[in-house]
Amino acid sequence: MNDTTAAIDDRELTTKEAATLLGLSPSTLRKWRCTGERPELPWCKRFRKVFYLESEVILFKEKNTTSNCEETYV
């Protein structure tokens, strides 16, 4: 799949859907939009509707997820 096809197939998520995918409350995403606290999570507004691209939400989640699997316990 090339970039053009990926962009066309990218699903638009509502604030509630994006929050569920990230494990957050919708009010957290609303706060981030208003304060600019997380500018690396892009969002779009069309007329009165706010949406997030699913690929951007997944990428944001991957970048902000840490794993301690590499720690060695003695």
C-alpha positions in Angstrom: 0.0 0.0 0.0 1.5 3.4 -1.0 1.2 6.7 1.0 -1.8 7.9 -1.1 -3.8 4.8 -0.4 -2.9 4.8 3.3 -4.1 8.4 3.6 -7.4 7.6 1.9 -8.0 4.5 4.1 -7.1 6.3 7.3 -10.2 6.3 9.5 -11.3 9.5 11.3 -11.9 9.0 15.0 -14.1 11.0 17.3 -12.7 12.4 20.5 -14.4 9.6 22.4 -13.0 6.9 20.0 -9.5 8.3 20.2 -9.7 8.5 24.0 -10.8 4.9 24.2 -7.9 3.8 22.0 -5.4 5.7 24.1 -7.0 4.6 27.4 -7.8 8.2 28.4 -11.0 10.1 29.1 -12.4 12.3 26.3 -12.0 15.3 28.7 -8.2 14.7 28.7 -8.1 15.1 25.0 -10.3 18.2 25.1 -7.9 19.7 27.7 -4.8 18.9 25.6 -6.5 20.6 22.6 -7.3 23.8 24.5 -3.9 24.0 26.3 -1.7 22.7 23.6 -0.2 20.4 26.2 0.4 17.5 23.7 1.1 19.1 20.3 2.5 15.8 18.9 -1.1 14.5 18.8 -2.5 16.2 15.8 -6.3 16.8 15.4 -8.5 18.4 12.8 -11.7 20.4 13.1 -14.2 20.4 10.3 -17.1 22.7 10.9 -17.9 21.9 14.5 -16.6 18.3 14.6 -13.2 17.5 16.0 -11.5 14.3 14.8 -8.2 12.4 15.0 -6.7 10.2 12.3 -6.4 6.6 13.5 -2.9 6.2 12.3 -1.8 9.4 14.2 -3.4 8.2 17.4 -1.7 4.8 17.1 1.7 6.4 16.4 1.2 8.7 19.4 0.4 5.8 21.6 3.5 3.8 20.4 5.8 6.8 21.0 4.5 7.4 24.5 4.4 3.9 25.7 7.3 2.7 27.7 8.3 -0.9 28.4 10.4 -2.1 31.3 10.8 -5.6 29.7 14.5 -4.9 29.2 15.2 -4.6 33.0 17.0 -7.5 34.6 15.9 -8.6 38.0 18.3 -10.4 40.2 
